[in-house]
Structure formats: C-alpha cells, structure tokens
Amino acid sequence: MRVTFLGHAGLFVETRGGTILSDPWFNPAYFASWFPFPANDGVDVERISRPDYLYVSHLHYDHMDVRFLRDHVSKETTVILPDYPLPLLENRLRDLGFSRFLPTRHLETVEIDGLRLTVAAMVAPTDGPIGDSGLIVDDGTHRLFDQNDSRPIDLERIRELGPFDAHFVQYSGAIWYPFVYAYPDKMLDALGRKKRANEMARALRYVEEFDARWVFPSAGPPCFLDDDLFAINDFDRDPANTFPDQSVFLEYLREHGRDNGRLVVPGTVVELNGGAPEVSHPLPDREIRDMFEHKREYLTSYRRRWNARLEEERAAWPRGRVDIVPALKEWFEPLLAKADVTCAGVNGVVVLDFGEQEDGVAIDFQRRRVEAWTDQEWEYYYRMDRAFVEHCILTHAEDWVNELFLSCRFEARRKGAYNEYVYNFFKCLSMERLQYAEGFYVEQSPVDQFFEAEGYQIQRRCPHLKADLSKFGTIENGILTCELHGWQFELATGRCLTSDDRRLYSRRLDGAASSGGPDHPDAQRPEAAPPSVEASGAAVRTVCGNCWYNPNRFPGGGASGEAGAG
C-alpha cells in the first residue's frame, strides 16, 4: 500500500485493489481565511485526478473542496458514501457531476475488487455539518485508518477491524474558540492553554486506543494568510495557541512514550511494506525543517504568492445587495416556529451586529422573532462584516458554521457557558436539517415522546428522519403521513407503508391492541403510494415535496461542545 499525503487531511491511497482519493483540499476556504499548511500548490494534481474511488469525509470546505472536485476529479470515479441521516453530502456531489456511489453503513465492511472498506459515521448535530466520518482501508496486506478530524465513539468496534498499519489523525485546533471572544488577555491565555492541551490529549487517547504501528499527524492545522488573521498562526510554539503544528504533536507523542509518529508534508509518499514505512519527502530535509522552525518567514513568503488570490476573494464579497433584517425574518421565523427544543435551549436573544453605521439583527428565541437590534439584552453577540451575512443569504447557505463561523472573521461575546443550541441552529437552517436536530435532541430524553390524535397515542418523532409528527403528520383513514418526507404509516399496526425497515409506535386510547410490535396481525394492510422515484446516474433517489432523501441512511454516534470542527 502506497499513500501520498496531499496536505491537511488529503490522501491518495494506491492499493492492488484500486486507488482512493480522500479529502483533497487545495483552494482557500471560508472567505479565504484558511489555507493548507504546509502549502500544497506543488502537488501533481494530474496524478490523482482519476481515482477509482473518491472519499469525502464530510462537508466542511477543508475536506469538500468544491472547486477542485468540480474542475479536476473525474466524474467516472465511484464515491464512497458515509452512512449519514440526511443526503446533504450526496446531493452536493451530484450537483458537481458525480453519479456513481458506493453506499456504506456505519462500521459495516464493504468488500469490492479486493478491497475491504469500512466507514465510521458520526451523526449527532454537533458532528461536523450533521455528519463526520473516518475511513478504514484493508487491501488484504495492510490496514489504514484515515480518522481525519472525526471523533468516533465506537472504539472497541473500530479496534476489532485492526490491527492498523497506519493511523492518520487530527491533533490540532480547527475552530474559532477561544480567540474570537472578547475576553481579558489572561482568560484567553488560560482557555487557549486548556484547549491546546485537550486537543493533543484527545488525539493521544485515540492513538493509544487504536494502537496502530505508525501514526501520521494530519487534518490540520490550516494557516491564515490574510492580514486580519495572520497573528492567529502559531509561529513560536505558544502554549496558549490552539493551532499547534505536526512537529509539536510528534514531540508530544515522544514525551508520552510513543516513538512511532512520522512527519508527512504535501507530496510525501509513504510505502507500507510490513516493516518500518519508507517515507519519501518531496523536498530536502532542511527545507522541511524550515517550514516549522522558521514558520513566520515561511508563511510570509506563502502569503506573497497568494496575495492576488486574496485580493480577488475580498473583492467578491457582496455589500449592500440585501436588506438583511426582512430577509432573515422571512427565512428564520418559520424555522423558529418549529424549533421547540432549540428555542428552549437558547432561551434568549442572539445578536448579529454589523457596526456603528449598520443595522444589526436580533434573533429572539423566546418570542421566536427576527427583528432589528435596538440594544435588546442578548445571550450571544456577534460582530461581523455584513458582507458575510449577505453572502449567506444570497447563496441560501443552510449551514452558517461551515460558511461563516469557521472563517474566524468575527468577534463574539456570550453570557454564561457555551451553548451548543446556538451553533446547531446556525448549521440547521432548513426545515429538514432542523427537524433532524430537534428529533435527535428529543431522543436523548424520554420526555415528550408521544402525542394524541384520532384516538391514538403516537410516537412523536418519525422513525425515519425524526420529523415532529405532531406538527408534520396528517391522518386520514387510519394512515399517518409525514408531510416532511412523505412516509406513511398504518396506525393500527405501526407498519411503514413506504419502506420495510421502520415501525411507528402507536396505541389506541380505548384500550385496543397497540401497534408497532412484531406480534400484531397484519392480515389486511392498506397500500399507500410511495414518494415518487427518479433514476439519477447509477443510483435511485426517493423524492418528496420538500427535498429528496435516500431512506437507507440512519444515525449512530455523537460529540458535543465548542471544541472542534473542520
């Protein structure tokens, strides 16, 4: 097995059973805030442009490089698709022209052409953009675990898929906390030190749990070349900086008795051959050391090369094209009306402030209203360039964490502890995303699980995508229809009439037999028309009136906190 490191989380894996291109990232991301470190503009992209398989772990733009995938990767490749509850990743890839997909299920191995491929999928609302994943590749001789920046919790099941010859793992920060917050310097220093230590301790825990023969730090950190963000880079191994580089983590591993870490930079080739890996770098050792030991000079030169692109990106930011308050009112208020758990979780006002001469926006989660900010009290406060919000409105970005917040181009304040409901709202700006997140939260608690209608006590959340059936369900002739995606259920039996792998709990309130159990007689079953089906490429898509959805993707996993993204 040969692995070429492409930079950040990008890998090109060559095996006897085929080639896999994983998470290639070459273009600036997040309003040109993020760039790969070290620079990967010297990688030969032609050599990797026609892989047998493409794996995109999740939708964050440092993994899902839309421009590169559109312009450089063959659309004949087969996409390894993680087991996500929503089809957001598949939709985006289809929009780019990909039509061949290899669906997977969480930690179930797929064997194809001599390869054994396993994807570990995490699907809590806090996992990436509602989904993050890692890939295990077994070619019969060697096993590789590309964990990238996912945070699996099924550790024992993953260990059983080993032993691993190579483990590519994230160890560094990829989020805005704590430095965007308007905290006193001493507090920022303390929080930064704690987060940096936690990042590397978490990575070490994964290294110890999976116990691969060789460990390769990857998936970060990015570097920041714009003048506004340049100081964020960890130039001098600052213990309070949340973006330590590969050399820092390798030293950390050695301090903890692990001498099996190996440095890779863009263009490095790793040959796994049973013994120590053969690691071939694209540059002399002295030049590679300079990237880390003289980082300020290296990034200054890097910035000069990309300055024209930075100016081009800045010039494209929209300003004055959108009346923001009414636009967000029209968009957000229907979502707030359905977001019972989220609104209760935020329980206050979130402010977007665009500066002294600009009108701000107040999103009131108690009153479920969007209005102009007139100095209302707030729980969360963001100060940012209105151009970023205009961009999100013009593109109807349904995930502002992936579109805006990861840019780090804002200042934040908050009252009290981190509130995950705030950021999860901003990554769930469609009814489909929001209903999934609401359902996920409800499933964590036994409270408020049922509602009553038409003489039945009924499970409140749809077994498919967790839509709130008390709001999106209609009942006619004993058939409940989930209006969000079109699934239909027979209340007398609980049977789903549009798929065969889910049941709805329902119980007649007059004491008659309850449904949803395996012993219920199914002698007379009404038939229901399924959602329309259309062929698209090599796959079949199930379509409803609001979106299209593949019913074979269901959840498993979780993580929380303002602790990681990327």
Order of alpha helices (4+ residues) and beta strands (2+ residues): beta-beta-beta-beta-alpha-beta-alpha-beta-beta-beta-beta-beta-alpha-beta-alpha-beta-alpha-beta-beta-alpha-alpha-alpha-alpha-beta-beta-beta-beta-alpha-alpha-beta-alpha-alpha-beta-beta-alpha-beta-beta-beta-beta-beta-beta-beta
